Amino acid sequence: MAVGWAWFVLAAVGELAGCYAVWAWARDGRPAWWLTWGMASLMAFAWALTRIESSYASRTFAAYGGIYVAAALAWLMIVEGARPDRWDLIGVGLCVAGTLVIALGPR
């Protein structure tokens, strides 16, 4: 798998923004037009994952998982204004380690 880290990050931002838009509409009372923004973000997420060089979609998705978890904790801090606790940080470390094994392992 040729790792395109920027594509992974773009995918994570797209997925987080899309899911957050739905959350904000359903749980925080944001207007329905947020769903349009959310759908566009989710389409950008899916498209970004197709830019990563890999023979198998599922391996790309598996490697992406750790990047998503790290980006979600960054989103927690930047957008929601909360700080991750030590368990969040331990968990993200484990997830990123898994991503590195999948993405960089010899094939």
C-alpha positions as CSV (number, residue, x, y, z in Angstrom):
1,M,0.0,0.0,0.0
2,A,1.5,3.3,-1.0
3,V,0.5,5.5,1.9
4,G,-1.0,8.9,1.0
5,W,-1.3,10.4,4.5
6,A,-2.8,13.6,3.2
7,W,-5.6,11.7,1.6
8,F,-6.2,9.9,4.9
9,V,-6.4,13.2,6.8
10,L,-8.7,14.7,4.1
11,A,-11.0,11.6,4.4
12,A,-11.1,12.0,8.2
13,V,-12.0,15.7,8.1
14,G,-14.7,14.9,5.5
15,E,-16.2,12.1,7.6
16,L,-16.0,14.0,10.8
17,A,-17.6,17.1,9.3
18,G,-20.3,15.1,7.7
19,C,-21.2,13.1,10.8
20,Y,-21.0,16.2,12.9
21,A,-23.4,18.0,10.6
22,V,-26.0,15.2,11.1
23,W,-25.3,15.2,14.9
24,A,-25.8,19.0,15.0
25,W,-29.1,18.8,13.2
26,A,-30.5,15.8,15.1
27,R,-29.2,16.6,18.5
28,D,-28.4,20.3,18.7
29,G,-31.3,21.7,16.7
30,R,-29.3,23.1,13.7
31,P,-31.3,23.8,10.6
32,A,-32.0,21.1,8.0
33,W,-29.6,22.7,5.5
34,W,-26.7,21.4,7.6
35,L,-27.6,18.0,6.2
36,T,-26.7,19.2,2.7
37,W,-23.3,20.3,4.0
38,G,-23.0,17.0,5.8
39,M,-23.7,14.9,2.7
40,A,-21.2,16.8,0.6
41,S,-18.6,16.2,3.4
42,L,-19.3,12.5,3.4
43,M,-19.0,12.3,-0.3
44,A,-15.6,14.1,-0.1
45,F,-14.6,11.5,2.6
46,A,-15.4,8.5,0.4
47,W,-13.7,10.1,-2.6
48,A,-10.5,10.8,-0.7
49,L,-10.2,7.2,0.3
50,T,-10.3,6.2,-3.4
51,R,-7.1,8.3,-4.0
52,I,-5.0,6.0,-1.8
53,E,-3.0,3.5,-3.7
54,S,-4.0,0.1,-2.6
55,S,-4.9,-3.2,-4.2
56,Y,-7.7,-3.7,-1.7
57,A,-10.4,-1.3,-0.5
58,S,-10.8,-3.1,2.8
59,R,-7.1,-2.8,3.7
60,T,-7.3,0.9,3.0
61,F,-10.4,1.2,5.2
62,A,-8.6,-0.7,8.0
63,A,-5.5,1.4,7.8
64,Y,-7.7,4.6,7.8
65,G,-9.3,3.6,11.2
66,G,-6.4,4.9,13.3
67,I,-6.2,8.1,11.4
68,Y,-9.9,8.6,11.9
69,V,-9.6,8.1,15.7
70,A,-6.7,10.6,15.9
71,A,-8.6,13.1,13.9
72,A,-11.7,12.6,16.0
73,L,-9.7,13.5,19.1
74,A,-8.3,16.6,17.3
75,W,-11.9,17.5,16.4
76,L,-12.9,17.1,20.0
77,M,-10.4,19.7,21.0
78,I,-10.7,22.2,18.1
79,V,-14.4,22.1,17.3
80,E,-16.0,20.9,20.6
81,G,-13.6,22.6,23.0
82,A,-13.0,19.5,25.1
83,R,-9.7,17.9,26.1
84,P,-9.0,14.2,25.6
85,D,-8.2,12.3,28.8
86,R,-5.4,9.8,29.3
87,W,-7.6,6.9,28.2
88,D,-8.4,8.7,24.9
89,L,-4.7,9.2,24.4
90,I,-3.8,5.6,25.2
91,G,-6.6,4.4,22.8
92,V,-5.5,6.6,20.0
93,G,-1.9,5.4,20.4
94,L,-3.0,1.8,20.0
95,C,-5.1,2.7,17.0
96,V,-2.3,4.6,15.3
97,A,0.1,1.7,16.0
98,G,-2.4,-0.6,14.2
99,T,-2.6,1.8,11.3
100,L,1.2,1.8,10.9
101,V,1.3,-2.0,11.0
102,I,-1.3,-2.3,8.3
103,A,-0.1,0.6,6.1
104,L,3.7,-0.1,6.3
105,G,3.8,-3.9,6.8
106,P,5.7,-5.8,4.1
107,R,3.5,-7.4,1.5
